[in-house]
Amino acid sequence: MSVGESTRGRSEHARATQPIDPESVTLSGYEVEAAYGPQESRTVDSASAQQPEARIGSAGAFPYTRGIHKTMYRGRLWTMRQFAGFGSADDTNARFKYLLENAKGTKANTGLSTAFDLPTLMGRDSDDALAVGEVGRCGVAISTIDDMARLYADIPIGDVTVSQTINGPAAVIWAMYLAMAQERGVPWSSIGGTLQNDILKEFHAQNEFIYPPEASVRLVVDTIEFAGQHTPSWNSVSISGYHIREAGSTATQELAFTLRDGMEYVEWCLKRGLPVDSFAPRLSFFFNSHNEFFEEICKLRAARRIWAHAMRERFGSKSERSWLMRTHVQTAGCSLTEQQPLNNIVRVAYQAMAGVLGGCQSLHTDSMDETLGLPTEQAVRVALRTQQILAHETGVHRTVDPLGGSWFVEALTDRMQADADSIIKTIDDMGGVVAGIHKGYFRRAIAEASYRVGQEMEAGDRIIVGVNAYPEGNEERAVDILQIPHSVETEQCDRLSKFRAARNQDGANRCLDEIRRAARAQENLMPALVAGAHGRCTLGEMVNAMADVFGRYTGGPEW
C-alpha cells in the first residue's frame, strides 16, 4: 500500500495491533514506496489526473498548492514570530524588547506572540482562589487594562504585529487591547495582529473553554464581525491545528479537523448575515510542523488546495483574497524531549525548514528548553537564530515551492487531501463540528491516534533519539532552567487590589450589567466589552458576567 492508495484503514485499525516498519511507514500511517516515478504520482480524481497543472497550479494562483504569493519568499521572507510570556507584564515587556533588539538587521518582518498564564487563559483574575500557585508560571498574568498597558509599554503597536494566544476569554483580552490602544491614541485602523480565538479546537484538544460550544462560537463570530467593521489589518481568529496535533492527532487529522473548524466558523458567520467576502480574507490558520518532514510539507500544500476549493465552491466566494489560506506555523513542542535537550535544536531546525518549504507566511521556532520550563534568553536567541540561518544561509527562499513537481511530494499531497476530504465529509454527515463535539467524535479520534503512536514508541518501532535509543548523555542536563519567583504572584495580586480600590465601582458595575444585557439580547458583545475595559472591569468580572447568561461548560453527556 503506497501513498497513492488509501491507508486510513491501516492507520485507524491495523496499526493498533500490527507492528509497523519505521523505514516505510510515516507517523500518520502512510506506507511509502522505496522510489517514485510518474505512475505513483496519482491524484484525487480521474478528471484532474489528466490536468496536473489544474491541481498543482502556479504560486499565487488558484488553488494555491504552490503558495499564496507569486514570488513567495523571493519577494518577502516569512514573518519571524517569537513567542514570549512569563511572570508579570513588566517581565514579558522586557522579553519583547529583547526579541525586537535581537531581530534587528533581518530582512524578515518581526512579530510578537504573547503567551498568557493559565488563570488568564481560563478567564480568571490573578487573585481568584483557583489561580493560587499558577500566576505568571506558564505565561504572563493579565487581569486588567493596566496590565495590558504595561505589557506593551514602549512597544510601537502601530508598527509591530501582535499575536495573542488566547481562546476562551479571547474577546475580553482583545477588548482590553483595543481599549489600551485608544487610551494611547493609536487608531484601530493602524494596529495589526492576530487573536487566536479558535474555541472549537479547545473542545477537541486543549480544554481551555469556558462557555458551551454554541455560546463560545457566537463570541468568535462577534469578534469576526467587529474586526470587519473596525480593524482592517487584524486577524480576528487563527484557526488552529497546532493544538490538535500536540494532543496526539495524525497530520491528516490535524489537516481535516482544522479546515472543518474553519468551515464551521464560515457557516456561523453566514447565518449571522455576514457576506462571505466581507470576513473570509482576514481568516488565518495555524499549523504544527512535526518530525515527519515530507508529511508536514505536503500537509500545508494540501491545506491551501482544500481551502481554496471550499471557499469558491462550497461557500460561493467571489474574491480571490478569500480563497487563499494565510498560514502561521510553529514547530512541534510535543516532539521536544527532556532527555538530551540540545538535540531539540536540531529537531526544531528541520521542522522549521518543513514549514518554510510548505509555504507558511509566519513561523515560530520553539526553544530547546521548553520541556524543562519557560525558555531562557539564551534558548530564545538560539531559536530566533535558527530562523535567521534558515532565511539567510540555506537558500530556501530563492525559488518558489522548490519541491513542487516531485513525484513523491505530489503523490503524498494528493493522498493527504483525499483522506482529509473524507474526514471532512464524515463531520458534515454528523451535522458539523459543534454536533461532533457533543458526540465526542474529535476526542475519541485524537485519543486513538495518540495511543497508537505512543505504543509504537514504547515498543521501539519509532526511534526517538536520546529517549528510546542512543541514551548516552542523559546523565546531566546541559541547559539552565528559568524559575518564576513566588513574588510575581503576590505583587500581581497586590496591584489588582489597588486597581479595584482606585476605580469607580458604580461605573464598573454598570459596565458589567451592560455586558449581561447585550449577551441576553443576542447583540454583538464587543462594544460592551471594550466599554468594560475602559470602565476598569477586570478580566474575571467580564468573563463571569457573560457566564451569568451563557453558563459554564463541563463536557457533554458522551465525554
C-alpha positions in Angstrom: 0.0 0.0 0.0 1.6 3.3 -1.1 0.7 6.9 -0.6 -1.2 6.6 -3.9 -3.7 4.3 -2.2 -6.0 4.7 0.8 -4.2 3.9 4.0 -6.8 5.1 6.5 -8.0 1.6 7.1 -4.5 0.6 8.2 -3.8 3.7 10.2 -7.0 3.6 12.1 -7.4 -0.1 12.8 -4.5 -2.4 11.8 -1.8 -0.2 13.3 -3.3 -0.7 16.7 -2.3 -4.4 16.7 0.3 -4.9 14.0 4.0 -3.8 14.3 5.0 -1.1 11.9 8.1 -0.7 9.8 9.5 2.7 10.6 11.6 2.5 7.5 8.5 2.6 5.2 5.5 3.9 7.3 5.1 7.5 8.2 3.8 8.8 11.6 0.3 9.1 10.1 0.4 5.6 8.8 1.2 6.1 5.1 3.3 3.4 3.5 6.0 4.9 1.3 7.5 3.2 -1.7 11.3 2.9 -2.0 11.2 5.1 -5.1 8.7 7.1 -7.0 8.0 7.8 -10.7 5.1 9.2 -12.8 3.0 6.1 -12.1 3.0 6.7 -8.3 2.1 10.4 -8.7 -1.6 9.8 -8.7 -4.3 12.3 -7.9 -7.5 12.6 -6.1 -9.8 12.1 -9.1 -9.5 10.9 -12.7 -10.6 14.2 -14.2 -7.8 16.2 -12.6 -5.3 13.4 -13.3 -5.4 14.4 -16.9 -4.6 18.0 -16.0 -2.0 18.1 -13.3 -1.5 21.8 -13.7 -5.1 22.3 -12.6 -4.4 20.7 -9.2 -0.9 22.0 -8.7 -1.2 25.3 -10.4 1.2 28.2 -10.1 2.2 30.1 -7.0 -0.2 33.0 -6.3 -3.0 31.4 -8.4 -5.9 29.1 -7.6 -5.8 26.5 -6.0 -2.6 27.9 -4.3 -1.0 24.5 -3.9 2.4 26.1 -4.6 1.9 29.1 -2.3 -0.3 32.2 -2.0 2.1 34.7 -3.4 3.6 34.7 -6.9 7.2 35.2 -5.8 6.8 33.8 -2.2 10.0 34.4 -0.1 12.0 35.7 -3.1 9.8 38.8 -2.8 9.3 38.8 1.0 10.5 36.5 3.7 8.2 34.9 6.2 7.4 36.8 9.5 9.7 35.5 12.3 7.2 35.5 15.1 8.6 34.7 18.6 6.5 33.5 21.5 7.0 35.1 24.9 5.1 35.4 28.1 6.0 34.8 31.7 5.7 36.4 35.1 4.4 39.9 35.3 3.5 42.2 32.4 6.8 44.1 33.1 8.8 40.8 32.8 7.3 40.0 29.4 7.6 43.5 28.2 11.3 43.3 28.8 11.5 40.0 26.9 9.6 41.6 24.0 12.2 44.4 23.8 14.9 41.8 23.9 13.4 39.9 21.0 12.9 43.0 18.9 16.5 44.1 19.5 17.9 40.6 18.5 15.8 40.7 15.3 17.3 43.9 14.0 19.1 43.5 10.7 16.9 40.7 9.3 15.0 41.1 6.1 12.0 39.4 7.6 9.3 41.2 9.5 9.3 40.5 13.2 6.1 39.9 15.2 5.4 39.4 18.8 3.4 36.5 20.1 2.0 36.6 23.6 1.6 33.6 25.9 -0.7 34.0 28.8 -0.7 32.2 32.1 -3.2 29.5 33.0 -5.6 31.7 35.1 -5.7 34.3 32.3 -6.4 31.5 29.7 -9.3 30.3 31.9 -10.7 33.8 32.3 -9.8 34.1 36.0 -8.2 37.0 37.7 -4.9 36.5 39.4 -6.4 36.7 42.9 -9.0 34.1 42.1 -8.9 31.1 44.6 -8.3 28.7 41.7 -5.3 30.8 40.5 -3.1 30.2 43.5 0.3 28.9 42.5 -0.3 29.4 38.8 0.1 33.2 38.4 2.8 34.0 35.8 4.1 30.4 35.7 3.4 29.4 32.1 2.7 32.8 30.6 2.1 36.4 31.5 -0.6 37.3 34.0 -3.2 39.8 32.6 -6.2 40.8 34.7 -6.8 44.5 33.8 -6.3 47.1 31.1 -3.5 48.5 33.3 -1.7 45.1 33.0 -2.3 45.3 29.2 -0.7 48.8 29.1 2.3 47.6 31.0 2.7 44.5 28.8 3.0 46.6 25.6 4.6 49.7 27.1 7.0 51.4 24.7 6.2 48.8 22.0 5.2 50.5 18.8 1.9 48.7 18.4 1.0 50.6 15.3 4.1 49.2 13.5 4.7 45.8 15.1 2.2 43.0 14.6 1.0 41.3 17.8 -0.3 37.8 18.2 -2.3 36.8 21.3 -2.6 33.1 22.1 -5.8 33.0 24.0 -9.2 31.4 23.3 -11.9 31.1 26.0 -11.7 34.8 27.1 -10.3 36.0 23.8 -13.0 38.6 23.2 -12.2 40.1 26.6 -8.5 40.2 26.2 -8.9 41.7 22.7 -11.3 44.3 24.1 -8.6 45.3 26.7 -6.0 45.6 23.9 -8.3 47.7 21.8 -9.2 50.0 24.8 -5.5 50.3 25.6 -4.7 51.3 22.0 -7.4 54.0 22.2 -6.0 55.3 25.5 -2.6 55.5 23.9 -4.0 57.4 20.9 -3.3 54.6 18.4 -6.1 54.3 15.9 -7.6 50.8 15.4 -7.0 51.2 11.7 -3.3 51.1 12.2 -2.9 48.1 14.5 -2.1 44.7 13.1 -2.0 41.2 14.6 -3.9 38.0 15.3 -6.2 36.9 18.0 -6.0 33.1 18.2 -9.6 32.9 19.4 -10.2 29.4 18.0 -12.6 28.0 20.6 -13.5 24.8 18.6 -10.1 23.3 18.9 -10.3 23.8 22.7 -13.2 21.4 22.8 -11.2 18.9 20.6 -7.9 19.1 22.4 -6.8 21.8 24.8 -9.7 22.1 27.2 -9.4 25.8 27.9 -13.1 26.5 27.2 -15.5 28.4 29.5 -18.9 28.5 27.9 -20.9 25.9 26.0 -19.9 25.4 22.3 -22.8 27.4 20.9 -22.2 30.5 23.0 -18.5 30.1 22.5 -18.8 30.2 18.7 -21.2 33.1 19.0 -18.4 35.1 20.7 -16.0 34.2 17.9 -18.5 35.5 15.3 -18.8 38.7 17.3 -15.1 39.3 17.1 -15.1 38.5 13.3 -17.9 40.9 12.7 -16.4 43.6 14.9 -13.0 43.3 13.2 -14.5 43.6 9.8 -16.1 46.9 10.9 -13.2 48.5 12.9 -9.8 46.8 12.5 -9.0 46.2 8.8 -5.5 44.8 9.5 -6.4 42.5 12.3 -7.0 38.7 12.0 -9.8 38.0 14.5 -9.3 34.3 14.5 -6.4 31.9 13.9 -7.9 28.6 13.1 -5.5 26.3 14.9 -4.5 22.7 14.1 -1.4 23.1 16.2 -3.0 22.1 19.5 -4.9 19.3 17.8 -1.5 17.8 16.7 0.0 18.5 20.1 -2.8 16.4 21.7 -1.7 13.4 19.5 -3.6 13.6 16.2 -2.1 12.5 13.0 -1.0 15.1 10.4 -4.1 14.2 8.3 -6.5 14.6 11.2 -4.9 17.9 12.0 -5.4 18.9 8.4 -9.1 17.8 8.3 -10.2 18.9 11.7 -8.6 22.4 11.3 -10.1 23.1 7.9 -13.6 21.8 9.0 -13.4 24.1 12.1 -12.7 27.0 9.7 -15.7 26.0 7.6 -17.8 25.9 10.8 -16.9 29.5 11.6 -17.8 30.5 8.0 -21.2 28.8 8.3 -21.9 30.6 11.6 -20.9 33.9 10.1 -23.2 33.3 7.1 -26.0 32.6 9.5 -25.3 36.0 11.2 -25.8 37.5 7.7 -22.2 38.5 7.0 -21.3 38.3 3.3 -18.5 35.7 2.9 -16.1 38.0 1.2 -16.5 40.6 3.9 -14.7 38.5 6.5 -13.0 35.5 4.8 -9.9 37.4 3.7 -9.0 38.0 7.3 -9.3 34.4 8.5 -5.9 32.9 9.2 -4.6 29.4 10.1 -2.1 27.9 12.4 -0.4 24.6 11.9 2.1 22.3 13.6 5.3 21.3 12.0 6.3 17.9 13.4 9.2 15.4 12.7 7.8 13.7 9.6 9.4 16.1 7.2 7.6 15.4 3.9 4.2 14.9 5.6 4.4 18.4 7.1 5.3 20.0 3.7 2.5 18.1 1.9 0.0 18.9 4.7 0.4 22.7 4.1 0.2 22.2 0.3 -3.0 20.2 0.6 -4.5 22.6 3.1 -4.3 25.5 0.7 -5.9 23.5 -2.0 -8.8 22.2 0.1 -9.5 25.7 1.5 -9.4 27.3 -1.9 -11.9 24.8 -3.3 -14.2 25.1 -0.3 -14.3 28.9 -0.3 -15.0 29.1 -4.0 -17.3 26.1 -4.5 -18.9 25.3 -1.1 -19.4 28.9 0.1 -19.6 30.7 -3.3 -16.9 33.3 -2.6 -16.1 35.6 -5.5 -13.0 37.2 -4.1 -9.6 35.6 -4.7 -8.5 37.1 -1.3 -11.0 34.7 0.3 -9.7 31.7 -1.5 -6.1 31.9 -0.4 -5.1 30.5 3.0 -2.6 32.5 5.1 -0.8 30.2 7.5 1.3 30.5 10.6 3.5 27.5 11.6 5.0 26.6 14.9 7.5 23.8 15.4 6.2 20.8 17.4 6.5 21.3 21.2 5.3 17.8 21.7 8.3 16.4 19.8 10.9 18.0 22.1 12.5 15.8 24.7 13.6 16.4 28.3 16.5 14.0 27.7 19.4 15.5 25.8 17.6 18.8 25.3 20.3 20.1 23.0 19.0 17.6 20.4 15.9 19.8 20.3 17.8 22.5 18.4 18.2 20.0 15.5 14.6 18.9 15.6 13.4 22.5 15.5 15.6 23.4 12.6 14.3 20.6 10.4 10.7 21.3 11.4 11.2 25.0 10.6 12.5 24.1 7.2 9.5 21.9 6.5 7.2 24.8 7.4 9.1 27.1 5.0 9.2 24.5 2.2 5.5 24.1 2.8 4.9 27.8 2.2 4.0 29.3 5.6 3.6 33.1 6.0 4.9 33.3 9.5 6.9 30.9 11.7 7.7 30.4 15.3 10.6 28.2 16.4 10.4 26.5 19.8 13.2 26.9 22.3 15.3 23.9 23.1 14.4 24.0 26.9 10.6 24.2 26.7 10.1 20.7 28.1 12.0 21.8 31.2 10.5 25.2 31.9 9.9 28.6 30.4 12.6 29.5 27.8 15.7 31.3 28.9 17.1 34.2 27.0 19.9 32.1 25.5 17.4 29.4 24.3 15.1 32.1 22.8 18.1 33.6 21.0 19.1 30.2 19.5 15.5 29.7 18.3 15.4 33.0 16.6 18.9 32.5 15.1 17.6 29.2 13.7 15.1 31.1 11.6 17.7 33.6 10.6 20.1 31.0 9.4 17.3 29.3 7.5 16.5 32.6 5.8 19.9 33.9 5.0 22.2 30.9 4.7 20.3 27.9 3.2 18.9 29.5 0.0 15.5 28.0 0.5 13.9 31.4 -0.3 15.4 31.7 -3.8 12.7 29.8 -5.7 9.0 29.1 -5.2 7.9 25.7 -3.9 11.2 24.0 -4.7 9.8 20.5 -4.1 6.7 21.1 -6.3 6.6 18.5 -9.1 8.4 15.8 -7.1 6.6 12.6 -7.8 6.7 11.7 -4.1 5.6 15.1 -2.9 2.7 15.4 -5.3 1.5 11.8 -4.6 1.6 12.4 -0.8 -0.1 15.8 -1.2 -2.9 14.2 -3.2 -3.3 11.4 -0.7 -3.5 13.7 2.3 -6.0 15.8 0.5 -8.2 12.8 -0.4 -8.1 11.4 3.2 -8.8 14.9 4.7 -11.7 15.4 2.3 -13.1 12.0 3.5 -12.8 13.1 7.2 -14.5 16.4 6.4 -17.4 14.6 4.8 -17.7 12.4 7.9 -18.0 15.6 10.0 -20.5 17.1 7.6 -22.6 13.9 7.8 -22.8 14.1 11.6 -24.1 17.7 11.4 -21.0 19.7 11.6 -18.3 20.5 14.2 -20.5 21.5 17.1 -22.6 18.4 16.7 -19.3 16.4 16.6 -18.2 17.9 19.8 -21.3 16.9 21.6 -20.9 13.4 20.2 -17.3 13.2 21.4 -16.0 12.4 17.9 -12.9 14.6 17.9 -11.6 13.5 21.3 -12.0 9.8 20.5 -10.2 10.1 17.2 -7.3 12.1 18.6 -7.0 9.8 21.6 -6.9 6.7 19.4 -4.2 8.2 17.2 -2.1 9.3 20.2 -2.4 5.9 21.8 -1.1 4.1 18.6 1.9 6.3 18.3 2.7 6.0 22.0 2.6 2.2 21.6 4.9 2.4 18.6 7.4 4.4 20.6 7.3 2.2 23.7 7.8 -0.9 21.5 10.8 0.8 19.9 9.2 0.8 16.5 9.6 4.6 16.4 13.1 5.7 17.4 13.3 8.9 19.5 17.0 9.8 19.7 18.1 10.1 23.3 14.9 8.6 24.7 14.4 5.0 23.5 17.7 4.9 21.6 21.2 6.4 22.0 20.7 7.3 25.7 24.3 8.2 26.3 24.5 11.8 27.6 21.2 11.7 29.6 23.0 11.8 32.9 23.3 15.6 33.2 21.2 18.4 31.9 23.1 20.8 29.7 20.8 23.8 30.0 19.7 26.3 32.6 16.1 26.5 33.7 14.1 29.7 34.1 12.5 30.0 37.5 9.5 32.2 38.3 9.6 33.5 41.9 6.5 33.5 44.1 6.8 37.2 44.4 5.4 37.6 40.9 2.0 36.3 42.2 2.0 38.4 45.4 2.9 41.5 43.6 0.3 40.9 40.8 -2.4 40.3 43.4 -1.4 43.5 45.2 -1.6 45.5 42.0 -5.1 44.0 41.3 -6.3 45.0 44.8 -5.1 48.6 44.3 -6.7 48.7 40.8 -10.1 47.8 42.2 -9.8 50.3 45.1 -8.9 53.2 42.7 -11.8 52.7 40.2 -15.3 54.0 40.1 -17.1 50.9 41.4 -20.6 52.1 40.4 -19.3 52.7 36.8 -17.7 49.3 36.7 -21.0 47.7 37.8 -22.9 49.5 35.1 -20.5 48.2 32.5 -21.0 44.6 33.8 -24.7 45.0 33.7 -24.4 46.2 30.1 -22.4 43.1 29.2 -25.1 40.9 30.7 -27.8 42.8 28.8 -26.0 42.5 25.4 -25.5 38.8 26.0 -29.2 38.2 26.6 -30.2 40.4 23.7 -28.0 38.5 21.2 -26.2 41.7 20.4 -22.5 41.8 19.4 -20.7 41.9 22.7 -17.5 43.6 21.6 -18.7 47.2 22.2 -19.8 46.3 25.7 -16.5 44.6 26.4 -14.4 47.5 25.2 -16.5 49.8 27.4 -16.0 47.4 30.3 -12.2 47.6 29.8 -12.3 51.4 29.7 -14.6 51.2 32.8 -11.8 49.3 34.7 -13.7 46.0 34.9 -11.3 43.0 35.4 -10.9 40.0 33.1 -12.6 37.7 35.6 -15.5 40.1 36.2 -16.3 40.4 32.5 -16.0 36.6 31.9 -18.3 36.0 34.9 -20.8 38.5 33.6 -21.1 36.5 30.4 -21.2 33.2 32.3 -24.3 34.6 34.2 -26.1 34.4 30.9 -24.3 31.6 29.0 -23.5 29.2 31.8 -20.2 27.3 32.1 -19.4 24.1 30.2 -18.1 21.0 31.8 -18.4 18.5 29.0 -21.2 16.9 27.0 -23.0 13.6 28.0 -20.7 11.5 25.9 -17.4 12.9 27.2 
